[in-house]
Structure formats: C-alpha cells, structure tokens
C-alpha cells in the first residue's frame, strides 16, 4: 500500500472514532411520546436537550422523542393502537386523569418492578403527594414528572383601569364576580373585547373547586377504596361550583373558545386582551410571561380563587406521569427506565421547572431552588408549590381515579356547556350528566370485572 493511501486510512479511522454514533449504530432504540409539540411551544426543545445529554452518556441507546398529539387522550389512544400493532413507544406521557385506564389497559409495566435499587432509593426524594397519587395497590406504576395545578393570570392594567387593586387579586368566587362587574363597566374601548374571565371548558377546574370544599368527584373515596361506580355530580359542593359558573355565564362574564380542553386557545384569548383574567395551568407560566411582554400586558399571577373563605382543603394534582409500555426486550425496558430517572434527576427537574412552570417533583430540587434565591426572584413559580403543600392530605384532594375517565368527564363537560351556552337548568343538567356517567362506569366495571 502506498504511504498516501495508508495515511488516508489512518485519518479515516480517527475521524470515525470521534464521530457521534448515528441512530442506526446504537444497539438499543427507545421512543418517548409527549404532548409538547404545539406551535410556539418550546417545551419540546427542553425535552430533546435532556435526551441528547442522556445519549451522550449512554452511547448504546438512541432516544427518539416525538409529539404525535398535543391532546393527552389522543396521545394515549395512539399509544394503545401502536401497542395493538406491536410497535408501542417505550415511554408514554399519560395524563393524571387517565391513570386508572392506563393501569387497566395492561399495556404498561410498573416502574417500581423494574427500577434498580439505586433508583428505588431515589424515590424517597420525590414529593409524597405526587408519589402516592401514582401508586396502585401498593406499587408505583409511573414516575411523576410534569406536575401542575391551576393559577389565576390577570391583566394588571385592566384592574387599575377598573379601580381595582392589582396587588390584591380575587381570592373567592364572590370576589371574582365583584371584579368582573367593575371590569365590564369600563368604557368599551378600555374593557376586554370578549368577557371578563375565561378558562378551558374542562372538568379539571370543577374538580379543583369541589376538592377545595372537601367534596368528592366520584364515590368509593374518589375511586381509591374501590372502583368508582357513581359520579357525585349533584353534590352540594358541585352545585356550589356550577351555580357560580352559571352566574358568570348569564352575566356574560365567562367566555371560552367553544372547544373543550382548549388550553392554548384560552391562553391566546387572554393574551389578545379578550378577557381580563384567565385560569390556566402552572405549566403555562413561562409561556404567559414571555408572550405577555410581546402583547404589552402587565401580567399578574395569583393562586386559584376558592369557592369561599372556608374552602381550604386544597385542590388536586394535575399534569401527567411517565409510563413504560410492556412487550419490549429487557434491554429496551431497562433503557426506558434509565431515561425516566435521568429525566427526573434533581438538575433536570430544576431545569424543567424553570423552563416551564411545572413544579419540581423532588425535594432536593425545591431545596436547591430556594437556597439559590430562585423563588425570591420568581415568586410566581412558588405559588403552585404552596398550593400543593397546602393540601390536607385526604381522598378529596388526592383526586379521582376513574376507569372510563373520558366518558365520565365528557358527560360533565356536556352539562356545563348546556348550562353556559344554552342556559339550561343546573340541577336538571347535572342529573342528566350523572346518569350518563354512572352508565359509563357500570359498563366499564362490568367489562373489567371490578
């Protein structure tokens, strides 16, 4: 071989040796699917950065991150379909409300049954309220990750124009009504272009307000003592919530996009000055802060208003958790677990919180953020954590675990729409929703055998 040819071969070998491995070169392939793929949603970039860091350490693993849908239920259904076709993603982000359905689907394997001794020991650092929510029959089935609860976002400029103190936002239903009366009395060119307040047409908010009063959403201790068999849609706590909701709707104070669960649309309406207040997830803090500056809004952020001063039981956990699907090789399942624990280490847990507003899942993260002065400089990020820690630790604020969650919650959404959009009677609408939800629960339990 000529000297020049030998030199070329040596250089090529050196170059190949330092080049990063391509996806095809990595022995283990895993996929993680999530909901953060919407337009202008940079949270997907945060996830990809963590995946890149993981792959830099684990050169034998390729992590493909994708967002087939921005809707939790659609994402879950897509994962189920993929599983039936033998191609389920190894890791699925599942909404907290779909926990029972995920468990009953037999699509997943419990995290606690696969995690290493070191990983199991690290669970002692996870905030107990979050960890306990995802334990089923004593086993941890999924890893808490994007945990949230609702906050009140408001336009301080509109409050000032209405003679309201922007440093003392509403804390109860009655105070919301009083603030709306003042705001909607402003001259047409000063008041909101739509209504006073909006939030997604979702049962999540009604569930929060019921829990704050110590009420339950379904029977059997919110489905935790035994499978839920009855929806408690006509309870005094729910009636308090929905009667207030009707007051807002009848007065023209509450508006929404017309589409259920439209979190992005409702946020955009508020930023477009269609309303003076909106209620949305703490997960949106980063987005609301960034875009409020773009739209010239002096943004206020406050705790979720309660039904009344006595409603101090605390709300429920929102967001989702990370589930590992069954049917993969041992190497793929192990890599999936390793990635989940990598994603939720203290450092990346802190970065996720700071980049989004989801509250940290680890106590070490909370401690480090507090010690660094993060919450002193960014007090809005502390609000959701304070709300979580104020929970009374009972079945009411633990949240409901429901098998046919989409059907049960869908029945209540239809009732709320008929009341707000169609002016229907509250009691009659809730009774009809309860009947539909109870039928869905009966059918589901008969199928599952619960």
PyMOL commands that set and color helices and strands:
alter all, ss='L'
color gray80, all
select helices_A, chain A and resi 3-18+23-25+43-57+72-84+96-104+111-113+117-125+128-133+156-161+173-183+203-212+219-223+236-250+263-271+282-294+330-343+346-356+363-372+374-377+380-389+395-398+405-422+426-448
alter helices_A, ss='H'
color red, helices_A
select strands_A, chain A and resi 28-33+61-66+91-95+108-109+135-136+139-140+143-148+150-155+197-199+254-255+277-281+299-303+318-325
alter strands_A, ss='S'
color yellow, strands_A
deselect
rebuild
show_as cartoon
